[in-house]
Amino acid sequence: MGTLLRDDLFEAQLLRALGYAPYGGADVAECLSVARRISGTSLTSWHDEWSAQAARVLAGAEESASAGNVASARSAFFRASNYFRTAGLFAMGTPVDPRLIAAHTREVEAFRQGAALLAHPPTIVQVPYEGSSLPGYFFPAADDDEPRPTVILTNGYDGTAEELYFTNGAASLERGYNVLAFDGPGQGAMILDDGVPFRPDWENVITPVVDFLEQQVTVAPKRIALIGLSFGGYLAPRAATVEHRLAACISDCGPYDLFDATASRLPGFLAKQLPDGNPALLRLLDRLVKGVMGRPTAGWALRRNLMVHGLTDPMEFFRLAPQYTLKGIEDRIQCPTFVCSAENDDLSINAPKLHHALTCAKEYVQFAAADGAGEHCESGARTLFHRRAFDWLDHIVFPPTL
């Protein structure tokens, strides 16, 4: 948007919050009023203003709920949930900031109150996973026992299972899909409550989820699709390289190779030394990176990355990143795959390489800035993404009309 806030990252996250308005997660005027109250590039001001807005909306939700006004209460609970999430976003980092824990707790509570008022409320689920479980929600498309196509939603670095309802869940439900939204390792409750960091082999996360869905009578087992956005745009196709029960896969603005995506933001002569090059140059890089990490918004992404990977040293992250790659394994994906990028998004700039390397049935779309869809994950233009992605997916998982 370019004019409301003084910082590009603030602008991007404002647009992210605003973009959920079509699916009940935001009100345009509420978000703009918060933006006008934020002081400069202060992370404290960001947190406090979004928290205050969320609390006001939550109070309205509770008032409507007490009066039996279901639609008003649901809308306000959902908006409050999104605003609490937005409030805590920039507190991500290590050690864990108590404000992040509090914001996430209130996000979840508000979301669940709103979701309970849906025409078809979700079931809060715990998907069995390696002696533990993955927390999430199963949203039925209807109240009958008819087996239906189902989408699994997988998130990125800083999303939550609750946010997934707004990114892709509501759009899936209105098209007749069941929805399974969950927090995997490194995400939401898994990292904040249990301290479980990301893992590159996401097939070992998705396979238990598919196992779980195959046990549900309302799920058509041969019509399960996987949608990943942001870093989930890497995780989803990575899972599809091994998990061949998937009917389709959608990769929305994910990195083709995490190391390449992060190293491209470093001075070239220093990036060439990673991971084990000239010790003096690596020490210089370490000082530069740590200096950036101390800056409020410029250092946020790396502070967040260390947190979700369970790391404390930025150089550890650069050594870990090469494990998160699709290079050389793309031909193992067997299901039809939709790959997209956004015109202004450097994270997904190599999406065409993934699409070119695929040997399965495939589709590639670059979303354009001229259509308002040029930002990462088509922020602010999710309805356009949903039209293109679901028009493609519908033809694969829904049987033709006789």
PyMOL commands that set and color helices and strands:
alter all, ss='L'
color gray80, all
select helices_A, chain A and resi 8-18+21-23+28-37+43-66+70-91+98-115+161-173+188-192+203-214+232-240+258-263+268-271+279-293+300-308+314-323+330-332+351-357+369-371+376-378+382-397
alter helices_A, ss='H'
color red, helices_A
select strands_A, chain A and resi 123-129+132-139+148-154+178-182+219-229+248-252+337-342+362-367
alter strands_A, ss='S'
color yellow, strands_A
deselect
rebuild
show_as cartoon
